[in-house]
């Protein structure tokens, strides 16, 4: 397939790409803030909740804002090339979204078993909260990667 035959990226695919990059980046940002505190502060006194909430908020709002900006840029690019930009969702997009959701949910569900075990062992809330946070981020990232793979490969639903 040459470049002229390439299928234009839909808004759903753009969102998957953004989430696949932004989710790990916000987790790394969180870890950069919190991990150094582990060397000098007991876990029951760590201030981890606010940085985690900021990380989740930045991820959520950032995904929305970056998707909007990417769609605007794609629209401008399509206008320059005198093409029609179709950002609508079709059945294939919905099937791929469900596929990514299933991947994310299966990974998150399996990981939450580990979180449940941490709670049963009565570990500090820091470890339980961070395990849930990381498991959710891994699941979301894997779901986005599964969506991208489905868009770029042959997806049969």
Phi, psi and omega in degrees: 000126177271174186297332180289336182268357183296135179286131179298149181284133177276168177299322179297319179291319176302315180298320179297317178298316181296314180295324181294334179264315187289322182299307177297326180296319180288328175294317178298318177302317177300313182295325178296326179282317190269320186303318179299334179292335182298331182290332187237354185232133175298146185299330180287352178245002180291142174267075185262339187294311182297313178299325179293316178297320176298317179299314179294319179295316178298319178297313182296305182292320179300319178298317180295309183296314181294326176295317178298312180298318180296323178292321177297314180298318178297322178295319177295317178297320179293323178295321179295323181271003179059042177250164172267131178264116179258109179256007182286159181261136177241186183299322179297317177300315180296320178295318180292320176301316178296320179300312178298321178296321178295318178297312180300316182293319181294320178292316180296319180296317178295319180292328179291340172298318177296321178297319178298319177298318177300319178294320179295328177280358178057041175290165180300149181304331178304311183290320180294312180297317180291323177296316178297319180298311182293318179299316178298318179294319178296316179298314180296318179295316179297321177297318178295319179295320177297321178295315180299316179299321179293319178294322185272347179250201175259109182261127181247006177071000000 
